[in-house]
């Protein structure tokens, strides 16, 4: 299964990565070079094999209970701006707050 | 002549600090003198020292001095001291710290300071360790050479024209350069063991679940581990002792008792069964590497161990399976770096343009490649052929290990890496670079503990042997590694 230029543009869009055209060509070659080695897997009969990752790693999971996050600083000190207990962020649809900068340090 | 404090084993250094024969503050000052002397880093994020070894990305001398002074105050006050009191430790830059940035070697997290601390770091500090810096790494731990850092490559202290291995190359180099006796790294496919081999130090990847991943920036969550470097097996064991154990903040942390690891050094090799897996000694392996590793196995035999040839038949599928599973998980984990919540934000045409501009400028070439690969193998039409297939092969590889250990084999001994450290810039093909991990990725896929211990040199470059044990038998693994270290006398301080 060879990757085409269109495939790379499609997965780049899915991954929210902007790629210049010459970069797309480079990546087509690199990804096909890597995927060629993955063909070894296709020859393995796995028809009766489960994907039992948890037992494969020998680990067990705890219940997914929420725990307080031990922040070293209050939320107000982490967020660039807060109002009524909510984080204020730039209006992403218009970028009215504009210029290059840094996002909030959210845990 | 008084021995340099930084050349002392961690246990000796701790005892001297506890007895008042050395000050923790003095140790911190000595570390920073050595950083300056070796060109290992630069103060306050100044990157001007990249012509040097470029080991340390971030440090705060005054904060570390205050931490050292606090230990000295406890000594003067007669207070109880932890097992690592006054021992300087460095951390890979993907482990969250409150006082220093956590950038994962990436532009996209430049300047990011975590509002919480990794459990492993908290436990080190509770044991009295003094954090003296964050070390360079391949961006988001994706690489085998520490050449893929946004902050420039790290050089191998043993041979500065060569890579230190990766992705935890900065931490391995910090120990090899004598900056610290203990450093933390992280492992997703061999990123502690391979650089340990390249730099001539000891590196431990514990069992999955043995050390909390809370505060380790996620790359591939089912494969990620925090690991430990030490200048000797003893130093590494002391580091592991401090950070091992159940943590409710990590959903995959295991509730398994942590034994006294240093007691493993008293275990006799008589009656211990060592497996020599034939797939890790292929015909294509450099004869010198084969001879050096067989020398370690022969040493164990001479100490009374029984050596058996064993087979792990799906080993040749480990690299293809790993390089599907790890990028797949990475493509999901790294989706959070979108310009909204962390670090770098670049403007673009609308919301989508902001995402794309931020991520394409913020991520380097290798991270971009792996995100695309991971997105591809998870995308509609390819999931079953790639991701599901790789997960089934992972099960087969795990079955290989279970079957070998079920026959009474206590530990496996293999080469850690197929080669010694290669020259900087020598490997440009991505898949050729991935093959550096050929002997290490299996332990991450299966979750068993594994470590590298120095066993010799090839062309003057250090190489390590890998010891692999059943789940949660770090004790047995350390007993074998210590026996090798004592028998061969390579890498260990006397």
Interface residues (C-beta under 8 A of the other chain):
Chain A: X1 X3 X7 X8 X10 X11 X12 X14 X15 X16 X17 X18 X19 X27 X30 X31 X33 X34 X35 X37 X38 X39 X40 X41 X42 X44 X46 X49 X50 X51 X52 X53 X55 X56 X57 X58 X59 X60 X61 X62 X64 X67 X69 X70 X71 X72 X73 X78 X89 X92 X93 X95 X98 X99 X100 X101 X102 X103 X104 X105 X106 X107
Chain B: X98 X111 X112 X113 X114 X115 X116 X117 X207 X208 X209 X222 X248 X249 X251 X252 X253 X254 X314 X316 X317 X319 X320 X321 X323 X324 X331 X335 X338 X339 X340 X341 X342 X343 X344 X345 X346 X347 X348 X350 X351 X352 X353 X354 X355 X356 X357 X359 X360 X363 X368 X369 X371 X372 X373 X375 X376 X379 X382 X385 X386 X388 X389 X390 X391 X392 X393 X394 X395 X396 X397 X398 X429 X430 X431 X434 X445 X446 X447 X448 X471 X472
